[in-house]
Amino acid sequence: MTTRQHQVFLSFHYERDAWRAAQIRKYGISRVTCNDWETSKMNTDAAITRWIDNQMGTASCTVVLIGSETANRDWINYEIEKSWNDGKGLLGIYIHQIPDQHGQQSARGANPFDQITIGERKLSQVAKVYDPKYAAGRQVCHYIKDNIAQWVEDAILTRTQHSG
């Protein structure tokens, strides 16, 4: 199945998971293009908000890379809520099995969609989260690479079905 290319916003805990996010990008996300998060180091809330809003402006989907401390972070919650409120596709991918720059994997974190409600439902009842069942980081990255285009398509379709 051929999927069209989508602009994707990657949301993740920068300090804990930037290395892991870079590994996913290194292995190539062939049919999606991502935000330029390397330039995102801002020093004021207003600057961070402007950067997020600008980067999300052209995205059709937000992919939350879920590490051990992703859930309940203020900026991650902002990105999730903004994505949903702007009608974008939304999905999560667990990345705890990908080693950091020191070769260490981390604990599996909580689902960040469990803490956010839409209407009277938890967002986790709508937005899918994928948990690659591999122990090695390279296998996890390849699994994500092989499946992310379809996951993005599915998330966009799900969001259009839950518009309003």
C-alpha positions in Angstrom: 0.0 0.0 0.0 1.4 3.3 -1.0 1.0 6.2 1.5 1.5 9.8 0.7 4.2 11.8 2.5 3.1 13.6 5.7 4.7 16.3 7.7 5.0 14.8 11.2 5.7 16.6 14.5 7.8 14.5 16.9 7.0 15.1 20.6 9.4 13.7 23.2 11.2 14.5 26.5 14.1 16.4 25.1 16.6 15.9 27.9 15.9 12.2 28.4 15.1 11.0 24.9 16.7 13.3 22.3 19.3 10.6 21.6 16.7 8.0 21.1 14.7 10.2 18.8 17.9 10.8 16.8 18.3 7.1 16.4 14.9 6.7 15.0 15.6 9.5 12.5 19.0 8.0 11.7 17.4 4.8 10.6 15.2 6.8 8.3 11.6 7.6 8.4 11.2 7.3 4.6 7.7 8.5 4.0 7.3 11.2 6.7 9.2 14.4 7.3 9.8 15.6 10.8 10.1 18.9 12.6 13.6 20.5 13.1 13.8 19.8 16.8 17.6 20.3 16.9 17.0 24.0 16.8 14.3 24.0 19.5 16.5 25.0 22.5 14.6 28.1 23.7 14.9 29.9 27.0 11.4 31.4 27.5 8.0 29.9 27.6 6.8 32.3 24.9 9.7 31.3 22.6 9.0 27.6 23.2 5.3 28.1 22.5 6.0 30.0 19.3 8.5 27.3 18.1 6.0 24.5 18.8 3.1 26.3 17.2 5.3 27.1 14.1 6.6 23.5 13.8 3.1 22.0 14.2 1.6 24.4 11.7 2.3 22.3 8.7 2.2 18.9 10.4 -0.7 16.6 9.7 0.2 14.2 12.6 2.0 14.3 16.0 4.0 11.2 17.0 4.7 11.1 20.7 7.9 9.1 21.4 7.2 7.7 24.8 10.2 7.2 27.2 10.3 6.6 30.9 9.5 10.2 31.8 7.3 11.5 28.9 3.9 11.4 30.5 2.7 14.4 32.4 5.4 16.8 31.2 3.9 20.3 30.6 5.3 20.8 27.0 4.4 17.2 25.9 0.9 17.8 27.2 0.7 21.1 25.4 1.9 19.4 22.2 -0.7 16.6 22.6 -3.6 18.9 23.3 -2.6 21.3 20.6 -2.4 18.5 18.1 -5.8 17.2 19.0 -7.4 20.6 19.1 -5.9 21.5 15.7 -7.4 18.3 14.2 -4.1 16.5 13.6 -3.5 12.8 13.7 -2.0 11.6 17.0 -0.1 8.4 18.0 2.5 7.3 20.5 5.4 4.9 20.2 7.3 3.5 23.1 11.1 4.0 22.7 12.4 2.7 26.1 14.1 -0.2 24.4 16.3 2.1 22.3 19.6 2.7 24.2 20.6 6.2 25.0 24.1 7.7 24.3 25.5 5.7 27.1 24.1 2.4 25.8 21.4 2.2 28.5 17.8 1.3 28.0 15.2 2.8 30.3 12.0 1.7 32.0 8.8 1.7 30.1 6.9 4.9 30.8 3.3 5.6 31.3 1.0 6.3 28.4 0.8 10.2 28.2 -2.7 10.0 26.6 -4.1 8.5 29.8 -3.9 11.9 31.6 -5.7 13.9 28.9 -9.4 13.9 28.3 -11.5 14.8 25.3 -15.0 15.3 26.3 -15.6 12.6 28.9 -13.1 10.1 27.5 -9.4 9.6 28.0 -7.5 10.4 24.9 -5.9 7.0 25.3 -9.2 5.5 24.2 -8.8 7.1 20.8 -5.1 7.7 20.1 -3.2 4.4 19.5 0.1 3.7 21.2 2.6 1.2 19.7 5.0 -0.8 21.8 7.7 -2.6 19.6 8.3 -6.0 21.1 12.0 -6.2 20.5 14.8 -6.1 23.0 17.5 -4.5 20.8 17.5 -0.9 19.8 18.3 -1.5 16.2 15.4 -3.9 15.8 13.1 -1.4 17.5 14.2 1.4 15.1 13.7 -0.9 12.0 10.3 -1.9 13.3 9.3 1.8 13.6 10.8 2.6 10.2 8.8 -0.3 8.6 5.5 0.7 10.2 5.4 4.4 10.9 4.0 5.5 7.5 1.0 3.3 8.0 0.6 4.3 11.7 0.6 8.0 10.6 -2.1 7.2 7.9 -4.2 5.4 10.5 -3.8 8.2 13.1 -4.9 10.8 10.5 -7.9 8.7 9.6 -8.8 8.1 13.2 -8.7 11.8 13.9 -11.0 12.7 11.0 -13.4 10.1 12.3 -13.3 11.9 15.7 -13.5 15.5 14.4 -15.5 18.1 16.2 
